[in-house]
Amino acid sequence: MSSPLPPFRPEDFEERCETCHAPPGQLCHAWCDTGYTAADARADAERHDTHRSARPSAP
């Protein structure tokens, strides 16, 4: 059984992908299996929407 991946660190978003060399903060190439993926982007967007809807609107 494989161990879970470590959590992302803020500095991870300041470096190019080690495998496909995608720029920082960008999606990796489709063939890359080590970097920021569309699934990661979708999960980030869902978390952002959840946090935005959980916060009360400013008066």
C-alpha positions, 0 to 999 in steps of 0.5 A, a space after each residue: 500500500 502506498 503512503 498518501 502524498 504530502 500536502 502542498 506547501 506554499 513554495 510548491 506554487 513558486 517552482 516549475 513542475 519537476 517532470 514537465 516544467 510547467 510554469 508555477 501555478 499552471 496546469 501540467 501537461 496532459 501526460 504529466 502525472 506529478 504536478 498540478 492537475 485539472 482535478 487539483 484545480 477543480 478541488 481548489 475551486 470547490 474549496 474556494 466556493 465553499 469558503 466563500 458561501 460559508 462566510 456571512 456577507 459584509 453589511 
